[in-house]
């Protein structure tokens, strides 16, 4: 069991940028836009923005405001599918026997986002990139809690998934829309997370990070996420 405080959160999806947008989404009054959009990262110089994929832009859009004014802030980045669109583009070029871009390849690896974050913020704290299955959100929480236990005053947790290329949608069915959720975690007992052997619990109808956000915005103090190997029990202490 771990306990943490979630002092701030920030989220982005097409058509869902403000807290009012997300509150309306949580109550079922609005949905994410079907129109492809890119998050606003105008706080970065144009030369730096050009290197960012949609996934990286989403991660920066939710993480940058939370990190404002903080130094030596460890980062845990979670994405099950990572830079799938960029990788698919590289594979398509390979299939057409076209020359490959070393820059595109270097930015397609799973830890590219945290590398760019480190460079653009001048951040040298510990950073981790995690790829897990449906419960990557909880594994990210465990990693962040470990960093807090080691003495970090705060940890930034970012969960992000881009919409998959059309060719992959037969197999990638856990990304209802492109989204990113950022959490600023600090030591405390506001949230309690425990796990047990996988039980016969219906799977969440949303990715776990979005399910947590919906439950939080709707004032739920307890809920369960079922993973393939274990069941995660969330409890909130107001």
SULSULZI-V882356 format. One record per backbone hydrogen bond with DSSP energy under -1.0 kcal/mol. NH is the residue of the N-H (numbers start at 1). CO is the residue of the C=O. If there is no record, write none. Layout:
BEGIN
NH_CO + NH_CO
END
This chain:
BEGIN
2_193 + 4_191 + 5_186 + 7_184 + 10_182 + 12_180 + 13_16 + 16_13 + 22_18 + 23_19 + 24_20 + 25_21 + 26_22 + 27_23 + 28_25 + 29_24 + 33_14 + 44_41 + 49_45 + 50_46 + 51_48 + 52_49 + 57_53 + 58_54 + 59_55 + 60_56 + 61_57 + 62_58 + 63_59 + 64_60 + 67_63 + 70_67 + 75_126 + 76_156 + 77_128 + 78_158 + 79_130 + 84_82 + 87_83 + 88_84 + 89_85 + 90_86 + 91_87 + 92_88 + 93_89 + 94_90 + 95_91 + 96_92 + 97_94 + 98_93 + 105_101 + 106_102 + 107_103 + 108_105 + 112_109 + 115_111 + 116_112 + 117_113 + 118_114 + 119_115 + 120_116 + 121_117 + 122_118 + 123_118 + 128_75 + 130_77 + 136_133 + 139_135 + 140_136 + 141_137 + 142_138 + 143_139 + 144_140 + 145_141 + 146_142 + 147_143 + 148_144 + 149_145 + 150_146 + 151_148 + 152_147 + 155_185 + 156_74 + 157_183 + 158_76 + 159_181 + 160_78 + 161_179 + 168_165 + 171_168 + 172_168 + 179_161 + 180_12 + 181_159 + 182_10 + 183_157 + 184_8 + 185_155 + 186_5 + 191_4 + 192_235 + 193_2 + 194_233 + 196_231 + 198_229 + 201_199 + 211_207 + 212_208 + 213_209 + 214_210 + 215_211 + 216_212 + 217_213 + 218_214 + 219_216 + 220_215 + 223_234 + 225_232 + 227_230 + 231_196 + 232_225 + 233_194 + 234_223 + 235_192 + 236_221 + 237_190
END
